[in-house]
Amino acid sequence: MVKQISLKLLPQEATQHRAITRHAAEALGVKPADITGFNIIKRSIDARSRQPYFVLTLEVFASEPFQPKQLEPFRYEPLGPDARPVIVIGAGPAGLFAALRLIELGLRPIVLERGKDVRARRRDLAALNKTGIVNPESNYCFGEGGAGTYSDGKLYTRSNKRGNIQRILNIFRQFGADDAITTDAHPHIGTNKLPHIITAMREQIADSGGAVHFEQKVTDFLIANEVVTGVKTATGDEFHAQHVILATGHSARDIFELLHEKKILIERKPFALGVRVEHPQSLIDSAQYHCALRGDHLPPASYSLVEQVNGRGVFSFCMCPGGIIAPAATSPGELVVNGWSPSKRNNPYANSGMVVTVDEEDFAPFAKAGPLAAMHYQQAVERTAFEAGGGGFVAPAQRMTDFVKGKVSGSLPDCSYIPGVRSTDLRTVLPAAVHSRLGEAFKAFGKKIRGYFTEDAILVATESRTSSPVRIPRNDHDLMHPQVKGLYPCGEGAGYAGGIVSAAMDGERVAEAIAGVGTGNRPVGVSL
């Protein structure tokens, strides 16, 4: 017989083949010797009681030949000489997955990335961390793989109505991710492994007849009679195609400004802003697993927190167990922080964004900027944070308890942020609508997680790139911009995604719209 079952196992049993086999046999009422094998379908942790358990969903083979779970490989056939070109602006997850899907559908992607490849990009990140010098075109946000390459590689999403999540995970697996991402309830690749995976994707695009051009920053859209015909880059090069996918990410402010300058419709959009909060990982482990020491069989613990304070949401964002806080600025004089974790999540700190929703009320002082008002608000907070840190991307910081008391910290806990931190009253850095709500939320979170509200936690400002401050509109039926035929806003920067997987799914969706999938072979919306 072949049957799907669920088992609740102690952590020390959940990785032992013999223990899983024994429990599976008991659940099925057979002998362990009758179990010929099993496939793990899903794995999660239940830490609600004082004893944490792993919950495994298994496909068990009893007295039947075992058939290991096999994934059908995705095939990217070489493109023919007549394959129509599609320009893809941006080599983040939206752009890369759009390019791969275009190849599957017989179209030739021409990917233009303003930054460098992952190997060259590392040198610019080292300079940012060690010397406080930011390259505006190559940093934690810009370059091969986009912001996702150096922001932990979390693959968890609730956006199951936007596309096929399992398909995206399987593609990551084909290009080198661990098998576990297809079974873990909260899949995670790790910043140390993502560069190799992204490189393999780029090589596949090139091997199939597509192209990826680095250090090609788009500076203009070529438009005739409200139809896009191509783009121009900072090098003076022109690339021509009847379809342009705009997948530039949430930090490409120059693209937003270019669209506004050319009177191409964009809209300001609410986002969220706050700080990175960092605790000792051991404190989070102890609170979440209800034990003094986590032990070797459980992963570093995470958390997810949300609270309504004075009519606005305050919530954790991009929580990184065993992680590091990193400088994510894209321009000199502006300070942004983000978090990431290596695949083993073995650093001694746990960090998370803790942010407050901001909206039209906050953007009012920048109303003259029109659709760029939210972006200018974001920019102003980042400049204030840079000045408060004193330069060199040193970050303003404060103990959590002192932040709530309104007291400048006399000393700061050890922190993973490499450029360094400076004790500051963060009320002078963050807008009042943000810091007042954060203070109330931290006290509430201390009641939800034992020990969370503590002087051993440090707040580092500012976490401000949670999502795009601009939405680039598109039609529902063909995903094109309503004003410019052939221009396809895509992914997080355009306001249609919120993480690696949702961006990847949106990239695929746009590629399918261009290819006319579901509407015949004729591309959607453009007369050829």
C-alpha positions in Angstrom: 0.0 0.0 0.0 1.0 3.6 -0.5 -0.5 6.1 1.9 0.0 9.7 3.0 0.2 10.1 6.8 1.1 12.8 9.3 3.6 12.2 12.2 4.3 14.3 15.2 7.9 13.5 16.3 10.4 14.7 18.9 13.2 16.8 17.3 15.8 14.1 17.9 13.6 11.6 16.0 12.7 13.8 13.0 16.0 13.4 11.2 16.5 9.7 11.9 15.4 7.4 9.1 14.9 4.4 11.5 12.8 6.4 14.0 10.6 7.8 11.2 10.1 4.3 9.8 9.2 2.9 13.2 6.5 5.6 13.8 5.2 5.3 10.2 4.8 1.5 10.7 2.9 2.1 14.0 0.6 4.6 12.3 -0.2 2.1 9.5 -0.5 -0.9 11.7 2.3 -2.8 9.9 5.8 -4.0 10.8 8.8 -1.7 10.3 10.2 -4.3 7.9 7.2 -3.8 5.7 8.1 -0.1 5.1 10.1 0.0 1.9 10.6 3.8 2.0 8.9 7.1 2.4 9.0 10.6 0.8 8.7 13.7 2.9 6.0 15.9 1.5 6.0 18.7 4.1 7.9 19.4 7.3 7.1 22.0 9.9 7.7 22.7 13.6 4.9 22.9 16.3 6.3 24.8 19.2 3.1 25.8 20.9 3.6 23.5 23.9 6.6 23.3 26.2 7.9 20.3 24.1 8.5 21.3 20.5 7.7 18.7 17.8 8.4 18.3 14.1 5.3 17.6 12.1 6.0 15.5 9.0 3.6 14.7 6.2 4.9 11.5 4.5 4.1 9.4 1.5 4.8 5.9 2.9 5.3 2.7 0.9 4.4 -0.5 2.7 4.9 -3.9 1.0 5.2 -1.9 -2.3 8.4 -1.1 -4.2 9.6 2.3 -3.0 9.5 5.1 -5.6 11.6 8.1 -4.7 10.0 11.5 -5.3 11.3 12.8 -8.6 10.8 16.2 -10.1 10.4 16.6 -13.8 13.2 18.9 -15.0 12.4 22.1 -16.7 13.7 22.2 -20.2 15.1 25.3 -21.8 15.6 24.5 -25.5 17.9 26.6 -27.7 16.1 29.4 -29.3 15.8 29.6 -33.1 17.2 32.6 -35.1 13.7 34.0 -35.6 12.8 34.1 -31.8 11.3 37.5 -31.1 13.3 39.6 -28.6 11.9 40.9 -25.3 13.8 43.4 -23.2 13.9 42.6 -19.5 15.0 45.5 -17.3 16.5 44.1 -14.1 18.1 40.8 -13.1 16.3 40.3 -9.8 13.9 37.4 -9.2 11.1 39.0 -11.4 13.5 39.6 -14.3 15.3 36.3 -14.1 12.2 34.2 -13.9 10.5 36.2 -16.6 13.6 35.5 -18.8 13.5 31.8 -18.1 9.8 31.6 -18.8 10.2 33.6 -22.1 12.8 30.9 -23.2 10.3 28.1 -22.4 7.7 30.0 -24.6 10.1 30.5 -27.5 10.9 34.2 -27.0 14.4 35.7 -26.7 15.1 37.6 -23.4 17.6 40.5 -23.5 18.2 41.2 -19.8 19.7 44.6 -18.9 21.1 44.9 -15.4 22.4 48.2 -14.1 24.7 46.5 -11.6 27.5 43.9 -11.7 27.5 40.1 -11.7 27.5 38.5 -8.3 31.2 37.9 -8.1 32.1 41.5 -8.9 29.3 42.8 -6.8 30.9 41.2 -3.6 33.8 43.7 -3.8 31.4 46.7 -3.8 29.6 45.2 -0.8 32.9 44.8 1.0 33.8 48.4 0.4 30.4 49.5 1.7 30.8 47.5 4.9 34.4 48.3 5.6 35.0 51.8 4.2 31.5 53.3 4.1 31.7 53.9 0.3 28.5 53.0 -1.6 28.5 52.3 -5.4 25.1 53.7 -6.5 25.0 51.0 -9.3 26.3 48.0 -7.3 25.2 47.4 -3.7 22.9 45.3 -1.7 19.9 46.3 -3.9 21.4 46.6 -7.4 23.3 43.9 -9.2 22.8 40.3 -10.4 19.9 38.7 -8.5 18.7 42.0 -7.1 18.0 42.7 -3.5 17.0 39.1 -2.9 20.6 37.8 -3.5 21.8 39.4 -0.3 18.7 39.4 1.8 18.5 35.9 3.2 16.8 33.9 0.5 13.4 33.4 2.2 11.0 31.6 0.0 7.9 31.7 2.2 4.9 33.5 0.7 1.2 33.5 1.2 0.6 34.6 -2.4 -0.7 31.2 -3.5 -3.3 32.9 -5.8 -0.7 34.7 -7.8 0.9 31.6 -9.4 2.4 28.2 -8.8 4.6 28.4 -5.7 5.8 24.8 -6.0 6.9 25.5 -9.6 9.1 28.4 -8.4 10.6 26.3 -5.7 11.3 23.4 -8.1 13.1 25.8 -10.5 15.3 27.0 -7.6 16.0 23.4 -6.8 16.9 22.6 -10.4 19.5 25.4 -10.3 21.1 24.2 -7.1 19.0 24.9 -4.1 18.6 22.2 -1.4 15.8 19.7 -1.8 14.5 20.9 1.6 13.0 24.0 0.1 10.3 21.9 -1.6 9.2 20.4 1.8 9.9 22.9 4.5 6.9 25.0 5.7 9.2 28.1 5.7 11.8 27.4 3.0 15.0 29.3 3.0 18.1 29.1 0.8 20.7 31.3 2.6 22.6 34.3 1.3 25.8 32.3 1.0 24.2 29.9 -1.5 22.0 32.2 -3.6 24.9 33.7 -5.7 25.7 30.2 -7.2 22.0 29.6 -8.0 21.6 33.0 -9.6 24.8 32.5 -11.7 23.4 29.1 -12.9 20.2 30.8 -14.0 22.1 33.5 -15.9 24.2 30.8 -17.6 21.1 29.0 -18.7 19.6 32.1 -20.2 22.8 32.6 -22.2 23.1 28.9 -23.2 19.6 29.0 -24.6 20.2 32.0 -26.8 19.1 34.8 -24.5 21.5 37.6 -23.3 22.3 39.2 -19.9 24.1 42.5 -20.1 25.6 44.0 -16.9 26.4 47.6 -16.1 23.6 48.7 -18.6 21.6 51.2 -16.7 18.4 52.2 -18.6 18.2 56.0 -18.9 15.3 56.4 -21.4 12.4 54.6 -23.0 12.1 54.8 -26.7 8.4 55.4 -27.5 6.6 56.2 -30.7 2.9 56.9 -30.9 2.4 55.5 -27.3 4.1 52.2 -28.3 7.5 51.3 -26.8 10.1 50.4 -29.3 13.1 50.0 -27.0 15.4 51.6 -24.4 18.5 53.6 -24.2 21.2 53.0 -21.5 23.8 55.2 -19.8 26.5 53.8 -22.1 24.6 55.3 -25.1 23.6 51.9 -26.4 20.1 51.3 -27.7 18.2 48.0 -27.5 15.1 47.5 -29.6 12.1 45.3 -29.0 8.3 45.5 -29.1 8.0 44.2 -25.6 9.8 45.7 -22.5 9.4 44.1 -19.0 10.1 46.7 -16.3 11.4 44.7 -13.3 13.7 47.1 -11.7 13.0 46.5 -8.0 11.8 48.8 -5.2 14.9 51.0 -5.0 15.2 52.2 -8.6 14.2 55.8 -7.9 15.7 57.1 -11.1 13.3 54.9 -13.0 10.3 56.3 -11.1 11.7 59.8 -11.8 12.2 59.0 -15.5 8.6 57.8 -15.9 7.3 60.9 -14.1 9.4 63.2 -16.3 8.1 61.5 -19.4 4.5 61.9 -18.1 4.0 58.1 -18.0 1.5 57.4 -15.3 2.7 56.3 -11.9 1.1 56.4 -8.4 2.4 57.0 -4.9 1.8 53.9 -2.7 1.7 53.3 1.1 4.6 51.2 2.5 6.1 50.6 5.9 9.0 52.1 7.8 10.8 51.5 11.1 13.9 49.8 12.5 15.8 46.6 12.6 15.6 45.0 16.0 18.3 42.6 17.1 18.2 40.1 20.0 20.7 37.4 21.1 19.5 34.3 19.2 19.6 32.3 22.4 17.0 34.6 24.0 14.6 34.0 21.0 15.3 30.3 21.1 14.6 30.1 24.8 11.3 32.0 24.5 10.0 30.2 21.4 11.0 26.7 22.4 10.3 27.0 26.1 13.8 25.7 27.1 17.1 27.0 28.5 19.1 25.6 25.5 17.8 24.9 22.0 20.0 21.8 21.4 21.3 20.4 18.2 18.0 19.1 16.7 16.0 22.3 16.4 16.8 25.2 14.0 17.3 28.7 15.4 13.9 30.0 16.3 12.0 32.7 14.4 9.0 34.9 15.3 6.2 36.8 13.6 4.6 39.6 15.4 1.8 42.1 14.6 -0.1 44.7 16.7 -2.6 47.4 15.9 -1.6 50.7 17.5 -3.7 53.8 17.1 -5.2 52.6 13.9 -2.1 51.4 12.2 -0.3 48.1 11.8 3.0 47.5 13.5 4.6 44.2 12.3 7.8 42.2 12.0 9.3 42.0 8.6 11.9 39.7 7.0 12.9 38.0 10.3 16.4 36.6 10.1 17.3 33.9 12.7 21.1 33.5 13.2 21.4 36.6 10.9 23.3 39.8 10.3 22.2 43.4 9.8 23.6 44.9 6.6 23.8 48.4 5.1 21.4 48.5 2.1 21.7 52.1 1.0 21.8 52.8 -2.8 23.1 56.4 -2.6 25.6 58.4 -0.6 24.1 60.3 2.3 21.2 57.9 2.9 21.1 55.2 5.5 19.1 52.0 5.0 19.5 48.7 6.9 18.3 45.2 6.0 18.9 41.7 7.4 20.1 38.4 6.0 21.1 34.9 7.2 23.5 32.3 5.9 22.1 28.9 5.1 23.1 27.4 8.5 21.7 30.5 10.3 24.5 30.1 12.8 25.3 33.6 13.8 24.6 34.5 17.5 22.0 37.2 16.7 18.4 37.2 15.6 17.2 40.3 13.7 14.0 41.5 12.2 12.5 44.6 10.6 9.9 46.1 12.9 7.9 48.6 10.9 4.8 50.8 10.9 2.5 51.4 7.9 2.8 54.9 6.5 0.2 56.5 4.2 -1.1 59.7 2.7 -1.2 61.5 6.0 2.6 61.1 6.3 3.3 62.0 2.7 1.4 65.3 3.0 4.5 67.5 3.5 5.8 66.2 0.1 2.5 66.6 -1.8 4.1 68.9 -4.4 6.1 65.9 -5.6 2.8 64.3 -6.7 3.2 60.6 -7.4 6.7 60.7 -6.0 5.6 62.1 -2.6 6.0 58.7 -0.7 9.4 58.2 -2.3 10.5 61.7 -1.1 9.2 61.0 2.4 11.2 57.7 2.4 14.3 59.6 1.2 14.0 62.3 3.9 14.0 59.7 6.7 17.0 57.9 5.3 19.0 61.2 5.1 18.1 62.0 8.6 19.3 58.6 9.7 22.6 59.0 7.9 23.2 62.4 9.5 22.4 60.9 13.0 24.9 58.2 12.5 27.6 60.7 11.7 28.6 59.4 8.3 30.4 56.3 6.9 27.0 54.4 7.2 27.4 54.2 10.9 23.8 53.6 12.1 21.9 55.4 14.8 20.9 52.9 17.5 19.3 52.6 20.9 18.5 49.9 23.4 14.8 48.8 23.1 14.0 49.7 26.7 15.7 53.1 26.4 13.8 53.8 23.2 10.5 53.3 25.1 11.6 55.4 28.0 12.8 58.2 25.6 16.4 57.9 27.0 19.7 57.9 25.1 21.5 54.7 25.8 24.6 55.1 27.8 26.0 51.9 26.1 24.9 49.6 23.4 24.8 45.8 23.2 27.0 44.0 20.8 25.6 44.2 17.3 26.1 42.4 14.0 26.1 45.6 11.9 29.6 45.8 10.5 29.9 49.6 9.8 29.1 50.2 13.5 26.4 51.9 15.5 26.1 55.2 17.4 23.9 55.8 20.4 21.1 58.1 19.4 17.6 59.1 20.5 15.7 57.5 17.6 12.8 59.8 18.2 14.9 62.4 16.4 15.4 60.1 13.5 12.0 58.4 13.0 8.8 60.4 12.3 6.5 60.8 15.3 3.8 58.6 13.8 6.3 55.8 13.6 8.3 56.0 16.8 5.3 56.5 19.0 3.6 53.4 17.7 6.8 51.3 17.8 7.2 52.1 21.5 3.7 50.9 22.3 4.1 47.8 20.1 7.4 46.8 21.8 5.7 46.7 25.2 2.9 44.6 23.7 5.3 42.2 22.0 7.0 41.7 25.4 3.8 40.2 26.6 3.6 37.8 23.6 7.2 36.6 23.7 8.8 36.2 27.1 12.0 38.4 27.3 11.4 40.2 24.0 11.1 43.6 25.6 14.6 43.8 27.1 17.6 46.1 27.4 19.6 43.4 25.6 17.8 44.2 22.3 19.2 46.9 20.0 17.2 49.0 17.5 19.1 50.1 14.4 17.6 52.7 12.0 16.3 52.8 9.5 14.4 49.9 7.8 12.7 51.8 5.0 12.8 49.6 1.9 10.0 47.2 2.8 8.2 47.7 -0.4 8.0 50.2 -3.3 6.8 53.7 -2.5 5.4 53.8 -6.1 3.0 51.7 -8.1 3.3 51.6 -11.8 -0.2 50.8 -13.1 -1.0 48.0 -15.6 -4.1 46.6 -17.2 -5.6 43.5 -15.6 -6.3 41.7 -18.9 -2.9 42.1 -20.6 -0.6 43.3 -17.8 0.6 46.3 -20.0 0.9 49.8 -18.8 -2.5 51.5 -19.7 -0.7 54.4 -21.4 2.3 52.7 -23.2 1.7 49.6 -25.3 4.4 47.0 -25.0 5.6 48.2 -21.5 5.0 45.7 -18.8 5.4 46.8 -15.2 6.5 43.8 -13.1 7.5 42.6 -9.7 8.2 44.4 -6.4 9.3 47.7 -7.9 6.1 48.2 -9.8 4.0 47.2 -6.7 2.9 43.7 -7.7 5.1 41.5 -5.4 6.5 41.4 -1.9 9.4 39.0 -1.8 11.4 36.6 -3.9 8.7 34.0 -4.7 5.9 36.5 -5.4 8.3 38.5 -7.6 9.3 35.3 -9.5 5.7 34.4 -10.0 4.9 37.8 -11.3 7.8 37.6 -13.8 6.5 34.4 -15.1 3.0 35.8 -15.4 4.1 38.8 -17.4 6.2 36.5 -19.7 3.1 34.4 -20.3 1.0 37.6 -21.1 3.6 38.6 -23.7 3.6 35.1 -25.3 -0.2 35.1 -25.3 -0.5 32.0 -23.2 -4.2 31.2 -22.9 -5.1 33.4 -25.8 -3.4 31.6 -28.6 0.2 32.2 -29.9 -0.3 35.8 -30.7 1.3 38.2 -28.2 -1.2 40.2 -26.2 -2.0 43.8 -26.9 0.5 44.7 -29.6 -0.1 44.7 -33.3 2.7 42.9 -35.2 
